Amino acid sequence: MAFVTSPPADPLAPLAELPGIPDALEEAREAIAAVHRHQANRRGWATSAAEASLRAARSSAALAGGTVRLGTTGDVDDPIVAGALRVAGILHGEGLDHATAVWTRAPLQQLARMHTLAAAGLDSEVPDADLERLGRPRADAGVSERLQGLAALVTGGTNVAAPVLSAVVHGELASLRPFGYADGVVARAASRLVCVSTGLDPRGLGVPEVLWNRDRDRYETLLAGFATGTAEGLTDWIAFQCEAIVDGAREARAIADAAG
């Protein structure tokens, strides 16, 4: 007698059906798709993507406590900002295809690379012993297991809409703080990679980081709610992720409008 085995249940599927989330997902998808259809982005999308990447990095750094100011020579004088810009440098242009390929195949490797770039230069905040292990997660109990769980999701363990997966990746990395330093910058960059790699925002035109930085008190409150794992906390965080994508699409439209 032949037995039919059912495929394993998608662990994130219930999150996509939380109250209000289906509508929020559709709104986010439509908003970012409209930006990709913008006249200026049909051929000149690379210019828009470069500006979006810069704004994303500066907003993410500001949210992490960086002083977003350029020196008189054009050099960045804040190590948090410099780190965020280094990460942004591998997430647009020719580097984006490589980063996406690594992310979808070996996400922990990509996280290690982004952390090394984000945390380098934080000498005043990072003990010398930790500077020698940039890119390597903390050895605390449970950290490795949770990172492996995230990696499994990214490499095919779920079929949920991109905003749900990006919310989970973002929230888990930002609340777990697996490296101990520059984790927020890495978490937000990983969230961008999810949106790119899943095809939601393949050219990286959106700038959800602007809302997260502008509404940082709500960001921190909802992140704490996500960490509780309650239905309310998860719902509010995923809805906020969708809201940020919509807001980031408006930012992207402004960039495209300015480009003509």
C-alpha positions in Angstrom: 0.0 0.0 0.0 1.4 3.4 -1.0 1.4 6.1 1.5 1.1 9.8 0.5 3.1 12.1 2.7 2.0 15.7 3.1 4.6 18.4 2.6 5.7 20.1 5.8 3.5 23.0 6.9 4.9 26.4 6.1 5.9 27.8 9.6 5.1 31.4 8.6 1.8 30.8 6.7 -0.3 31.7 9.8 1.4 35.1 10.0 0.1 36.1 6.5 -3.5 35.5 7.7 -3.3 37.6 10.9 -6.0 40.3 11.1 -5.5 43.1 8.6 -2.3 41.6 7.2 -3.6 40.3 3.8 -4.8 43.8 2.9 -1.6 45.4 4.1 0.5 42.9 2.0 -1.5 43.8 -1.1 -1.1 47.5 -0.5 2.7 47.1 -0.1 3.0 45.1 -3.2 1.0 47.6 -5.3 3.0 50.5 -4.0 6.4 49.2 -4.8 5.2 47.8 -8.2 4.0 51.3 -9.2 7.5 52.7 -8.5 9.0 50.2 -10.8 6.6 51.3 -13.5 7.6 54.9 -13.1 8.8 56.5 -16.4 12.1 57.5 -14.9 12.8 53.9 -13.7 12.1 52.2 -17.0 15.6 52.9 -18.1 17.2 55.1 -15.5 16.4 52.8 -12.5 20.1 52.5 -11.7 20.3 56.2 -10.7 17.2 55.8 -8.6 18.5 52.7 -6.9 21.8 54.4 -6.0 20.0 57.3 -4.4 17.6 54.9 -2.6 20.6 52.9 -1.3 22.2 56.1 0.1 19.1 57.3 1.8 18.5 53.8 3.2 22.0 53.6 4.7 21.8 57.1 6.2 18.4 56.5 7.8 19.5 53.1 9.1 22.6 54.6 10.6 20.7 57.4 12.2 18.3 54.9 13.8 21.4 53.1 15.2 22.6 56.3 16.8 24.9 57.5 14.1 25.4 61.2 13.4 24.5 61.6 9.7 26.8 64.3 8.6 29.5 64.5 6.0 32.8 66.0 6.7 34.0 69.0 4.8 36.1 66.8 2.6 33.2 64.5 1.8 34.6 61.9 4.2 32.2 60.3 6.6 33.2 61.1 10.2 30.9 58.8 12.1 31.8 55.1 12.2 28.2 53.9 12.4 27.3 55.9 9.2 30.5 54.7 7.5 29.6 51.1 8.3 26.1 51.5 7.0 27.4 53.0 3.8 29.9 50.1 3.4 27.0 47.7 3.7 25.0 49.7 1.2 27.9 49.6 -1.2 27.5 45.9 -1.7 23.7 46.0 -1.9 23.3 48.1 -5.1 24.7 48.2 -8.6 26.8 45.3 -9.8 27.3 44.1 -6.2 23.5 43.5 -5.6 23.3 40.4 -7.9 26.2 38.8 -6.0 24.8 39.7 -2.6 21.4 38.3 -3.6 22.9 35.1 -4.9 24.8 34.5 -1.7 21.8 35.5 0.5 19.5 33.0 -1.1 22.1 30.2 -1.0 24.0 30.9 2.2 22.3 33.7 4.2 24.5 33.3 7.2 27.6 33.9 5.1 26.0 37.1 3.8 25.1 38.2 7.3 28.7 37.7 8.4 30.0 39.8 5.5 27.5 42.6 6.2 28.4 42.6 9.9 32.1 42.8 9.2 31.5 45.8 7.0 29.0 47.4 9.4 31.0 47.0 12.6 34.5 47.7 11.3 35.7 51.0 12.7 33.6 50.8 15.9 36.8 50.7 18.0 35.5 52.8 20.8 32.4 50.6 21.3 33.8 47.1 20.5 36.3 45.5 22.8 39.6 44.4 21.1 38.7 40.7 21.6 35.4 41.2 19.7 37.1 43.2 16.9 38.9 40.0 16.1 35.7 38.1 15.6 33.6 40.4 13.5 31.1 38.5 11.4 30.9 35.7 13.9 27.7 35.4 16.1 27.8 35.4 19.8 28.3 32.0 21.4 25.3 32.5 23.8 22.8 29.7 24.1 20.2 29.7 21.4 21.8 32.2 19.1 23.1 29.7 16.6 19.9 27.7 16.6 17.8 30.8 15.9 20.1 31.9 13.1 19.9 28.4 11.5 16.2 28.7 11.7 16.2 32.0 9.8 18.6 30.6 7.2 16.2 27.7 6.6 13.3 30.1 6.0 15.4 32.2 3.6 16.6 29.2 1.6 13.1 27.9 0.8 11.5 27.0 4.1 8.5 29.3 3.5 6.4 30.6 0.7 4.9 33.6 2.4 4.7 37.0 0.8 8.0 39.0 0.9 6.9 41.6 3.5 6.1 38.8 6.0 9.5 37.2 5.5 11.3 40.5 5.6 9.5 41.4 8.8 10.5 38.1 10.4 14.1 38.4 9.3 14.3 42.0 10.3 12.6 41.5 13.7 14.5 38.4 14.6 17.9 39.8 13.8 17.2 43.2 15.5 15.8 41.6 18.7 18.2 38.7 18.9 21.3 40.9 18.3 23.4 37.9 17.3 26.6 39.8 16.9 26.3 42.3 19.8 27.3 45.3 17.7 25.8 46.9 14.6 23.0 44.4 14.6 20.3 46.9 13.7 22.1 48.0 10.6 22.6 44.4 9.6 18.9 43.5 10.3 17.6 46.3 8.1 20.0 45.5 5.3 18.9 41.8 5.5 15.3 43.0 5.3 16.2 44.9 2.1 17.8 41.7 0.7 14.6 39.8 1.3 12.6 42.3 -0.7 15.1 42.2 -3.5 15.7 38.5 -3.6 12.0 37.6 -3.5 11.2 39.9 -6.4 9.1 42.3 -4.4 11.6 45.1 -5.1 14.2 43.5 -7.4 16.0 46.8 -8.1 16.1 48.0 -4.5 14.1 51.2 -5.2 12.1 51.4 -2.0 13.4 53.2 1.2 11.4 51.8 4.1 14.3 52.9 6.4 13.1 56.5 6.2 9.9 55.7 8.1 11.6 53.5 10.6 14.0 56.3 11.5 11.4 59.0 11.4 9.1 57.0 13.7 11.9 55.4 15.8 9.9 55.3 19.1 7.2 53.3 17.4 9.9 51.2 15.7 11.4 50.3 19.1 8.0 49.6 20.7 6.8 47.4 17.9 10.1 45.6 17.7 9.8 44.8 21.4 6.3 43.5 20.7 7.5 41.3 18.0 10.1 39.8 20.4 7.3 38.7 22.7 6.0 36.3 20.0 2.3 37.2 20.8 -0.3 37.4 18.0 -0.7 41.1 18.7 3.0 41.8 18.7 3.5 39.9 15.5 0.6 41.5 13.8 1.6 45.0 14.7 5.2 44.4 13.6 4.3 42.9 10.2 1.7 45.7 9.6 4.5 48.2 10.4 6.8 46.5 7.9 4.1 46.8 5.2 3.5 50.5 6.2 7.2 51.2 5.8 7.3 49.6 2.4 4.4 51.8 1.3 6.1 54.9 2.8 9.4 53.8 1.2 7.6 53.6 -2.2 6.5 57.2 -1.8 10.2 58.1 -1.1 11.2 56.2 -4.2 8.6 58.0 -6.3 10.0 61.3 -5.1 13.5 60.1 -6.1 12.2 59.1 -9.5 10.3 62.4 -10.0 13.5 64.4 -9.2 15.4 62.3 -11.8 12.9 63.3 -14.4 
